[in-house]
Amino acid sequence: MNRFAYLRADDVGAAVRAVAADPSARFIAGGTNLVDLIKENVERPTRIVDITRLPLGEIGPGERGGLRIGALVKNSDLAYHPEVERRYPLLSRAILSGASAQLRNMASTGGNLMQRTRCSYFYDTTTPCNKREPGTGCAALGGFNRMHAILGASEQCIAVNPSDMSVALAALEAVVHVTGPEGDRAIAFAEFHRLPGDAPQLDTNLRQGELITAVELPALGFAEHHAYLKIRDRASYAFALVSVAAALELQGGTVTEARVALGGVAHKPWRDREAEALLVGRRVALEHFQRVADALLQGAVGRGANDFKIELARRAIVRALSHAAGRTSRDDARR
């Protein structure tokens, strides 16, 4: 049995101190991922710090005209919040495409950002996994890797980030607010998650003891021209083979701002600003979308069972951009 101490934190400072003092301690909110990891002996915390009573469950105005989302806001509450549906429908649709209604009712905003890969070798403690136990190897390299990364991977790890919410937040260029032993800081979403490199056990750039307190959305929400396309093996409760968050600003049929984030293809939501810039100043046209897709997937590498993801991602990018620009129906973009 995995024995651990349990502490219910009454304030943010107490929660931070409890985890900062013990490298194997973990924060818990909804627990929709951590509890599974403990059951499978992937995580063996010596202390669990319950943060559900902390005052981090509000959605309100952010700085510079945006929206500030508390770390304990439930995924379902966030997806159906009137301001999110009105100003950031891309985020709402991404959340609703993930998990099940029951899980969304439990999962928190901060927890969604912290969820770990669903790589089967990561969960199987009888197999080598550098993410679970550094230095043991990566069984997925020569194993069943149909769900695995085609971008940004290393010889140490080819797992992918499972979060739908994070793909939309990457496209929206959200900011993650955290607090820790050294005080408060803000992390641009592009810098929050890590690529595996030679330290795949580290999923994020959080420091020991740091706690997510809020996620801030900028004023620009791409409410008029956006799409979230998720391609998966079944219609519900399945992780993405490939997902695309596309967001455009248009003026007279010309693109003035373009964002494209990919999920299911890398260790973190994947963006390439140079590729996105290829659309700026150009008229909405299929050939321009195809050019962006080619640029985004430059350097993509399959590992055998996931080779198909490269072409799948290429087509998904074009389709999502076409929908965001108004060139396809919404129902067509969801298939």
For each residue, the residues with C-beta under 8 A, 3 or more apart:
1:
2: 38 41 44 45
3:
4: 45 46 47 48
5: 46 47 48
6: 47 48 50
7: 18 47 48 49 50
8: 49 50 52 53
9: 12 14 15 18 49 50 51 53 54
10: 14 53
11: 14 15 54
12: 9 15 16 54 56 179 211 213
13: 16 17
14: 9 10 11 17 18
15: 9 11 12 18 19 27 49 51 54 211
16: 12 13 19 20 179 180 181 209 210 211
17: 13 14 20 21 181 209
18: 7 9 14 15 21 22 25 47 49
19: 15 16 22 25 26 27 47 49 208 209 211
20: 16 17 180 181 208 209
21: 17 18 25 209
22: 18 19 25 46 47
23: 208
24: 44 45 46 47
25: 18 19 21 22 45 46 47 48 49
26: 19 34 43 45 47 48 49
27: 15 19 49 51 211
28: 31 34 35 48 49 50 51 52
29: 50 51 52 71 72 108 110 111
30: 74 106 107 108 111
31: 28 34 35 106 111
32: 35 36 99 103 106 107 111 115
33: 36 37 111 114 115 116
34: 26 28 31 37 38 43 48 111
35: 28 31 32 38 39
36: 32 33 39 40
37: 33 34 40 42 43 116
38: 2 34 35 41 42 43 44 45
39: 35 36
40: 36 37 123 125
41: 2 38 44 125
42: 37 38 116 122 123 125 132
43: 26 34 37 38
44: 2 24 38 41
45: 2 4 24 25 26 38 48
46: 4 5 22 24 25
47: 4 5 6 7 18 19 22 24 25 26
48: 4 5 6 7 25 26 28 34 45
49: 7 8 9 15 18 19 25 26 27 28
50: 6 7 8 9 28 29 53
51: 9 15 27 28 29 54 56 72 211
52: 8 28 29 72
53: 8 9 10 50
54: 9 11 12 15 51 72
55: 58 70
56: 12 51 70 71 72 73 110 213 214
57: 70 72 73
58: 55 70 73
59: 67 68 69 70 73 77 78 81 83 84
60: 67 68
61: 65 66 67 68
62: 65 66 67 68 216 217
63: 66 68 216
64: 218 219
65: 61 62 218 219
66: 61 62 63 216 217 218 219
67: 59 60 61 62 83 84 87 88 216 217
68: 59 60 61 62 63 214 215 216 217
69: 59 73 78 109 214 215 216 217
70: 55 56 57 58 59 73 109 213 214
71: 29 56 108 109 110 211 212 213 214 215
72: 29 51 52 54 56 57 108 109 110
73: 56 57 58 59 69 70 77 78 108 109
74: 30 77 78 104 105 106 107 108 109
75: 78 79 95 98 99 103 104 105 107 108 109 112 165
76: 79 80 95 101 104 105
77: 59 73 74 80 81
78: 59 69 73 74 75 81 84 91 92 95 109
79: 75 76 84 85 91 92 95 96 104
80: 76 77 84 85 92
81: 59 77 78 84 85 92
82: 85 86
83: 59 67 86 87 88
84: 59 67 78 79 80 81 87 88 89 91 92
85: 79 80 81 82 88 89 92
86: 82 83 89 223
87: 67 83 84 217 221 223
88: 67 83 84 85 91 92 168 172 217 221 222 223
89: 84 85 86 92 93 221 223 226
90: 93 94 168 171 172 221 222 226 227 228 245 247
91: 78 79 84 88 94 95 165 168 169 172 217
92: 78 79 80 81 84 85 88 89 95 96
93: 89 90 96 97 168 228
94: 90 91 97 98 164 165 167 168 228 230 243 245
95: 75 76 78 79 91 92 98 104 164 165 168
96: 79 92 93 104
97: 93 94 164 228 230 243
98: 75 94 95 104 163 164 165
99: 32 75 103 104 107 237
100: 103 104 236 237
101: 76 104 105
102: 105 106
103: 32 75 99 100 106 107
104: 74 75 76 79 95 96 98 99 100 101 107
105: 74 75 76 101 102
106: 30 31 32 74 102 103
107: 30 32 74 75 99 103 104 111 112
108: 29 30 71 72 73 74 75 111 112
109: 69 70 71 72 73 74 75 78 112 113 165 212 215
110: 29 56 71 72 113 114 211 212 213 215
111: 29 30 31 32 33 34 107 108 114 115
112: 75 107 108 109 115 163 165 166
113: 109 110 163 165 166 169 176 192 204 212 215
114: 33 110 111 203 204 212
115: 32 33 111 112 162 163
116: 33 37 42 122 131 162 203
117: 122 131 159 160 161 162 203 267
118: 122 123 147 162 239
119: 122 123 129 131 140 147 148 159 160
120: 123 124 144
121: 124 127 128 129 138 139 140 143
122: 42 116 117 118 119 129 131 132 159
123: 40 42 118 119 120
124: 120 121 127 129 139
125: 40 41 42 132
126:
127: 121 124 139 143
128: 121 133 136 137 138 139
129: 119 121 122 124 132 133 136 137 138 139
130: 133 134 135 136 137 138 156 157 196 200 201
131: 116 117 119 122 134 157 159 196 200 201
132: 42 122 125 129 136 201
133: 128 129 130 136
134: 130 131 199 200 201
135: 130
136: 128 129 130 132 133
137: 128 129 130 141
138: 121 128 129 130 141 155 156 157 158 200
139: 121 124 127 128 129 142 143
140: 119 121 143 144 145 148 157 158 159 303
141: 137 138 145 155 158 303
142: 139
143: 121 127 139 140
144: 120 140 305
145: 140 141 148 158 303 304 305 306
146: 305 306
147: 118 119 160 239 241 264 306
148: 119 140 145 153 158 159 160 303 305 306
149: 152 153 158 159 160 265 266 267 306
150: 153 265 266 297 300 301 302 306 309 310 313
151: 262 265 266 270 297 299 300 301
152: 149 195 196 266 267 268 270
153: 148 149 150 157 158 195 196 266 267 301
154: 157 158 195 196 197 198 200
155: 138 141
156: 130 138 196 197 198 199 200
157: 130 131 138 140 153 154 196 200 267
158: 138 140 141 145 148 149 153 154 196 303
159: 117 119 122 131 140 148 149 196 200 267
160: 117 119 147 148 149 263 264 265 266 267
161: 117 166 193 203 263 266 267 268 269
162: 115 116 117 118 239 240
163: 98 112 113 115 166 167 263 269
164: 94 95 97 98 167 168 228 230 240 243 263
165: 75 91 94 95 98 109 112 113 168 169
166: 112 113 161 163 169 170 189 193 263 268 269
167: 94 163 164 170 171 228 243 244 245 261 262 263 269
168: 88 90 91 93 94 95 164 165 171 172 228 245 261
169: 91 113 165 166 172 174 189 215 217 269
170: 166 167 173 174 189 190 245 261 268 269 271
171: 90 167 168 222 245 246 247 259 260 261 269 271
172: 88 90 91 168 169 189 217 218 220 221 222 247 259
173: 170 188 189 190 218 259
174: 169 170 189 215 216 217 218
175: 186 187 188 189 215 216 218
176: 113 186 187 188 189 192 212 214 215 216
177: 184 185 186 187 212 213 214 215 216
178: 184 185 186 187 206 210 211 212 213
179: 12 16 183 184 185 210 211 213
180: 16 20 183 185 206 207 208 209 210 211
181: 16 17 20 207 208 209 210
182: 185 207
183: 179 180
184: 177 178 179 213
185: 177 178 179 180 182
186: 175 176 177 178 216
187: 175 176 177 178 191 192 205
188: 173 175 176 191 192
189: 166 169 170 172 173 174 175 176 192 269
190: 170 173 271
191: 187 188 205
192: 113 176 187 188 189 204 205 206
193: 161 166 203 204 205 267 268 269
194: 197 199 202 203 204 205 267 268
195: 152 153 154 266 267 268
196: 130 131 152 153 154 156 157 158 159 199 200 267
197: 154 156 194 200
198: 154 156
199: 134 156 194 196 202
200: 130 131 134 138 154 156 157 159 196 197 267
201: 130 131 132 134
202: 194 199 205
203: 114 116 117 161 193 194 267
204: 113 114 192 193 194
205: 187 191 192 193 194 202
206: 178 180 192 210 212
207: 180 181 182 210
208: 19 20 23 180 181
209: 16 17 19 20 21 180 181
210: 16 178 179 180 181 206 207
211: 12 15 16 19 27 51 71 110 178 179 180
212: 71 109 110 113 114 176 177 178 206 215
213: 12 56 70 71 110 177 178 179 184
214: 56 68 69 70 71 176 177
215: 68 69 71 109 110 113 169 174 175 176 177 212
216: 62 63 66 67 68 69 174 175 176 177 186
217: 62 66 67 68 69 87 88 91 169 172 174 221
218: 64 65 66 172 173 174 175 221
219: 64 65 66
220: 172 249 257
221: 87 88 89 90 172 217 218
222: 88 90 171 172 225 226 247 248 249 259 324
223: 86 87 88 89 226
224: 250
225: 222 247 248 249 250 324 325 326
226: 89 90 222 223 245 246 247 248 324
227: 90 244 245 246 320 321 323 324 333
228: 90 93 94 97 164 167 168 243 244 245 246 320
229: 243 244 246 316 319 320 323 333 334
230: 94 97 164 240 243 263
231: 240 241 242 243 264 312 316
232: 235 238 239 240 241
233: 238 241
234: 237 238
235: 232 238
236: 100
237: 99 100 234
238: 232 233 234 235
239: 118 147 162 232 264
240: 162 164 230 231 232 243 263 264
241: 147 231 232 233 264 309 312
242: 231 262 263 264 265 309 312 313 316
243: 94 97 164 167 228 229 230 231 240 262 263 264 316
244: 167 227 228 229 260 261 262 263 313 316 317 319 320
245: 90 94 167 168 170 171 226 227 228 259 260 261 262 263 269 320
246: 171 226 227 228 229 259 260 317 320 321 323 324
247: 90 171 172 222 225 226 257 258 259 260 324
248: 222 225 226 255 257 258 259 279 321 324 325
249: 220 222 225 255 256 257 258
250: 224 225 253 254 255 256 284 325
251: 254 256
252:
253: 250 283 284
254: 250 251 281 282 283 284
255: 248 249 250 258 279 280 281 282 283 284 288 325
256: 249 250 251 280 281
257: 220 247 248 249 280
258: 247 248 249 255 276 277 279 280 292
259: 171 172 173 222 245 246 247 248 271 276
260: 171 244 245 246 247 271 272 275 276 292 296 317 320 321
261: 167 168 170 171 244 245 269 270 271
262: 151 167 242 243 244 245 265 266 269 270 271 296 313 317
263: 160 161 163 164 166 167 230 240 242 243 244 245 269 270
264: 147 160 231 239 240 241 242 243 309
265: 149 150 151 160 242 262 270 300 309 313
266: 149 150 151 152 153 160 161 195 262 269 270
267: 117 149 152 153 157 159 160 161 193 194 195 196 200 203
268: 152 161 166 170 193 194 195
269: 161 163 166 167 169 170 171 189 193 245 261 262 263 266
270: 151 152 261 262 263 265 266 296
271: 170 171 190 259 260 261 262 276
272: 260 275 276 295 296
273: 276 277
274: 277 278 295
275: 260 272 278 292 295 296 298
276: 258 259 260 271 272 273 279 280 292
277: 258 273 274 280
278: 274 275 282 288 291 292 295
279: 248 255 258 276 282 288 289 292 321
280: 255 256 257 258 276 277
281: 254 255 256
282: 254 255 278 279 285 288
283: 253 254 255 288
284: 250 253 254 255 288 325 326 327
285: 282 288 289
286: 289 290 318 322 327
287: 290 291
288: 255 278 279 282 283 284 285 291 292
289: 279 285 286 292 293 317 318 321 322 325
290: 286 287 293 294 314 318
291: 278 287 288 294 295
292: 258 260 275 276 278 279 288 289 295 296 317 321
293: 289 290 296 297 313 314 315 317 318 321
294: 290 291 297 298 314
295: 272 274 275 278 291 292 298
296: 260 262 270 272 275 292 293 313 317
297: 150 151 293 294 300 310 313 314 317
298: 275 294 295
299: 151
300: 150 151 265 297 309 310 313
301: 150 151 153
302: 150 306 307 308 309 310
303: 140 141 145 148 158 306 307
304: 145 307
305: 144 145 146 148
306: 145 146 147 148 149 150 302 303 309
307: 302 303 304 310
308: 302 311 312
309: 150 241 242 264 265 300 302 306 312 313
310: 150 297 300 302 307 313 314
311: 308 314 315
312: 231 241 242 308 309 315 316
313: 150 242 244 262 265 293 296 297 300 309 310 316 317
314: 290 293 294 297 310 311 317 318
315: 293 311 312 318 319
316: 229 231 242 243 244 312 313 319 320
317: 244 246 260 262 289 292 293 296 297 313 314 320 321
318: 286 289 290 293 314 315 321 322
319: 229 244 315 316 322 323 328 332 333
320: 227 228 229 244 245 246 260 316 317 323 324 333
321: 227 246 248 260 279 289 292 293 317 318 324 325
322: 286 289 318 319 325 327 328 333
323: 227 229 246 319 320 326 327 328 329 330 332 333
324: 222 225 226 227 246 247 248 320 321
325: 225 248 250 255 284 289 321 322
326: 225 284 323
327: 284 286 322 323
328: 319 322 323 332 333
329: 323 332 333
330: 323 333 334
331: 334 335
332: 319 323 328 329 335
333: 227 229 319 320 322 323 328 329 330
334: 229 330 331
335: 331 332
